[in-house]
Amino acid sequence: MKIGLSLSGGGFRATVFHLGVLARLAEEDRLEDVAYLSTVSGGSLCVGLVYARSGFRWPSSVHFLEKVLPQARELLTTQDLQFGMIGRVLRSPSRIFGTRADDLSLLLQKRWGVTASLCALPERPRWMINATCYETGKNWRFERSRMGDYVFGYTHDTDIPLSDALAASAGFPGLIGPLVFDTRSCSWFNYTYGAKAETEPTQATYSRLHLWDGGVYDNLGLEGLHSFVEGWRQDMDFLIVSDGCCKLKPEAHRPWKAADRMIRGIMLDQIRSLRFRAVLERFINHQDPGCYLQIGATCQQVLRDADREEESSQLCPHCLGKDRVDRAAEMGTDIRQLSLEGFQRLFRHGFEVADCTLYAYHPTKFRYVGYDNSFCSAVD
């Protein structure tokens, strides 16, 4: 099976939720089946951390569970990237009005060990790190052998720090800001589509680009794996969408916050909702195989939605209840140090949502593990 894995944005909340999803796949040795990774913001930080803790190679399932996961937990519960960026600004106050993407990139190198170049990544799985290009308004994609977007063009000159790509993908407006990328040292091309796809050289329209949080364009990171017309990529058998985004809550009108809520709240939530509906349409009307893993869903709710509610008493007596699930899903969208309790709650939530959803909708492909029976539970 060739699995495509889409990991959403959402700060460290999404990062840890996705780690739980990866752990559930590792329980059945399914990390070896991952052929595609498409990530945004917190999802990009998650995969970057996994690579950094495994010698910049995609880990085996056993290596992930035994080595990578404990190190990732240690870093996320002891290192505060947000405070680290603030500290760098305080040491140089003139930076307060500029971007902090460079600061985040340096912190990822020094504290997480993200020291490889983008071009040094392995060919498999194919990893697409998504950002948003301000100048073109399109999804800018960083990959091992190519980066760019279809309006500005593409380049094979990818000898840049992987930490820069992660910082761009996570460059949330206000908190971090854009990565400023100098285009003059790269050779650019674009694709022409006739009888067969070919390339032709093109000139850089701008000498500098501003690459922001990929979630501004697509916070699920789905575009590289899913077509609204054709469905999944032809060389992909199974799509898993891990959604660690925060839910938009009703709130009273506050004039000083209205513009921010309209743009960064309602509009982004609607974009995410449209992406979700497009994937759901493929599940229902075309039987394209896959699963949508939603933060904030209890195991009982997953089984009920899959018409397997009668199995709840047998499968879910020890799963996280609604109160603990809500606490996990309502954690802030930031990159602050997590408490060990907060990490474990989010991680277990990701594991359990993946466990129940994969089993409930695809019982012939995935068995039900149960967190209490997992390797992760044994080493908590």
N, C-alpha and C positions, 0 to 999 in steps of 0.2 A: 504494500500500500504506500502510495506517495501522498504524504500529508502536507497541506499548506496551512500555515499557522499565522493568523493575523492577531497582533497584540496591540491593544488600544493605548491611548494616552491616559493620563490621570495622576501624574506625579508618582511618589513612592507608594501610594495606595494601589495604583495599577501595577507597579513593579512587583510588589509582594503577591498580589492576587495572581499575576501571571506565573510567578515562581511556583505557586501551589498547583496551577494547571500543568506546568512542566513536570512537577513531581508525580502527578497522577499518571501522566503518559509514561514516565520512567518506570512506574510500578509494573507495567506490562512490556517493558523494553520497546516502547514506541518512539523514543527520541531518535532512534536509528531510522525511523520511517519519515522523519521530517525532511521534506525536499525543498520547501520554500518557507521563508520567514519574511513577513512584512510588518514593520513596527513603526510606532509613533511615540514620541515623547517618553512617558514612563515605560512603555513597552520597549523602546529602543534602549533605555537605560538598563532594563532587565536583561536583554540579550547581550549588551555590551559587558555587563558584569559577569554573566555566565562565561563569555569568551575569555575575559581577562583572568578568570579563576581556573581556566582549563587550557592555558597555553595557547590561546587564540585558535583553538580547534573546537568544533562542535563536540560536546562530550558524549560518551556512551551513557546509557541510562544508569548503569552502576556507578560510574565515575561522578555523574551529576548528584546522585543521592548521597554517596559516601564522602565526596570531597568538595564539590562545588557548592552545594546547598549550605553546609555548615559555615563555610567562609563567607558566603553572601549574607547569611543571617548575622554574622559577626560584624560585617561592615555596615549594614543597614541599621544596626542597633547601637553602633558606637560612633559613626561618622555623620556629621551634619553638614551637608553640602550647602544648604541655604545660609546657615550661619557663617560658613567659610567664605561665601561670596560677600556677605555683609562686612566681614572682617577685612577683606581686601579693599572694599570701598572706603572703609573708615581710615585705612592707612593711606589712601589716596583720594581725598574727598572730591576732587574734580571729576572722578569717574561716576559720581552719583547720577549725572545726567546722560551718561552713555550706556552702551550695551554691556552686559555682564557675561555674554556668551564665552568670551575669551577666558574669563575667570573660571567659569564652569569647566571648560575644556582642561585647563591646568589642574583643577582639583580632581578631575576624573583620572588624569595621569598620575598625580602624586598620591592620592588616597586610595584609589581603586586599582591602580596599576594598568589602566587602559593606555598602553604605550605603543601599540602596533599602528601601522599605517593601514589605511583603507584597502590598498592594493594587496596587503599581506593576508587578507582573510581567505579562508578556503573556498573552493568552488561550490562545495555542497555542505550544508544547504545553501541555496541562493538567498542571500539576505538583502532585502530592500529597506533602507532607512529613509523614512519619509520626512520631508520638511516642506515649507511653503515659501515660494519665491515671491517677494514683495513686488518686484518689477514686472513680472509676467502674470502674477495672480494664480499660478499653477502649482501642481504638486511636483516639487523638486525631489528627485530620488538619488540617493547615494548607494552605489553598489561597488563590489570589488573591482570590476573592470570598466565601469561606466558611471557617469553621474550627469545630471542635467534634467531638463524638461523639454517637452515637444515644441514649445514656443521659442525659448531661448536657444536651444540646441543641446548637444551632448559632447562630452569629451572622454577619452580613454585615459587622460592624465589624472590618475587617482592616487598619486603618491602624496596624500595629505594625512594628517593625524586622524585616526578613527575617532578620537575624542572630540574633534571639531564637528564631525558628522553627528555625533550624539548630542553635542551642545546645540547645534542648529535644530535638530529634531525636537529638542526639549525647550527651545527658546521662547517660552510663554511670554506674550506681551506684558510689559510692566514688571514682572518678576525677574526675567532674565534678559530678554531682548534678542535681536538678530545676530547671527554670525555674519560678519562682513567679509565677503569672499572676493578676492582679486582675480579677475578672469583673464588678465593679459598674458599670463605665463602658460596658458593652455591652448591647445589646438581644438577647434570646435567643428562639429559636423551636424547634419540633420538627415533624416530619412526621406527618401522619395519612394512612392508606392506606385509601381506600374505592374507589369507582369510578375515582377518579383521585387522584394524590398531591397533597395540599395541606399548608399549614403553619398552625400556630396558635402564638400567643405562649406563652412559658413563663417561669417565674421561675428565676433561678439558685439552685441548691440550696446552693452554697458560695460564699463571697465571694472565696476564693482557691483556686486549683488548683495541683497540683504535677505538672508535665509532665516525664516522664523519657524516657530512651532508647527510641526506637521498637522497638529490637530485643528488649526485654523481652516485647513482645506478638507481634511478627512481624518477625524479623530479615531477611526477604527482601522485605518491603514489598509483598506480593502481594495483600492483601485488597481494595484498590481496583481491581484489574485482573482478578481471578479469583474466580469463585464455585464453591464445592464442588458445587453442583447444576447450574448453567447454563454453566460454563466461562468463556471470555473475555467481556469486555464486548461487547455487540452491535455497537458502532461501532468495533471494533478488529479488524484483520485478522491480526496476527502478534504474538506475545508473546515477548520476549527477557528471560529472567531471568539476571542477572549476579550470581553468588554468590561474594563475596569473604570469606566467613566462615572462621574458623579451624576446623580439624578437632579433635575431642576425642580426645586420646591416652590410652591405658591408662597408669595410674600406680599405684604402691603406696599403700596406705591410710595417710593421715596425719591423725590425729584432729583436729588444730587447723585443718585445711583441709577437713574432710569436708563441713560444711554449705555452704560456698561452692561446692565442686565439685558437690554434689548440685543446688543451686538454679541457679547461674549457668553450670554446665557441662553436666551430664547433662540437666536439664530443658529448657534452652534448645536443646540439640542435638536433643532429641527433637521439640520444636515445629518446628524447621527441617526435620527429616526428614519429618514428617507433611505439611508444606507441599510439599516436594519430591515426595513420593509422589502427592499430589493432582494436581500439574501433570503428572507422568509418566503418570498414568491418563488425562488428557485427550489427551495425545500419542498413546498407544497405542490406547485404546478408542474415541475419538471423532474422531481425526485432526485435532484442533485444531492449526493451524499455529503453530510456534514452536520455540524452542531454549532449553536450559538450559546456561549456561556456568559451569563449575565450576573454581574456583581449585584448583590442585594436580594437574590432569589434564594429562598430556603429549599432544602432538599424535598420537603413535603410539597412545596409549590411546583417544583420541577416535575415530580411524579404525577401530581394532579393534572398538570397541563398536558402530560403525555398519556393521559387516561390509564395510569398505573397506580392510582391512589391506594388501591387495596394492598400494595406492597410496602406502604410507608411504615406500618407498625413493625414489619420484619426488618427493613433495611435502615430505617432512620431513627431508632430509639435514642442513639447517642449523638446524632448530628447537631450542629449548632442550631439553637432556637432563633426565633425571629428577633428577639432583643439583641443578641450578640451579632447576628447577621446585619442588623440595622447599624449597630455601632461600627462594624467593619466598613460598610458601604458609605457611611457618612464622614469618614475621616477626610481631612482637608486635602486639596490638590496642591501639594508642595513637595519639597525635597528635604524635609527636616528629619533628623534622627528619630527613629521609632523606638518605643519601649519594647522590651522583649514580649510583654503581654500583647501589645498591639500588633507586633509582627506575627506572633503565633495565631492570633485570631484571624487576621487577614489571610495568612498562608493557608490555614485549615479551611477557610471559607472557599478559597480558590480551588483547593483539592476536592472538596466535597461537591461543589457545583459541577466541576468537570466529571467527577465520578458518577454522579446521579444522571447528568444529562447524556453522557456518552452511553451509559447502560440503558437508560429509559428509551432512547430513540434508535439505538443500534445495538441491541443485546447480542446479536450474532457476531459482532465485531469486537465488542468491549464487554468484559465481565464487570460486575460490581465488586469493588475491592473493600470499601469501608475504611475510613481513616484509622479507626482503632486497630485494624488488621494490617496497616501499612508499615513500611520501613520507617517512614517519617515519625509515626507515633512511637515506635520503639526507641527512637533517639531523642525525643522531646526532653 
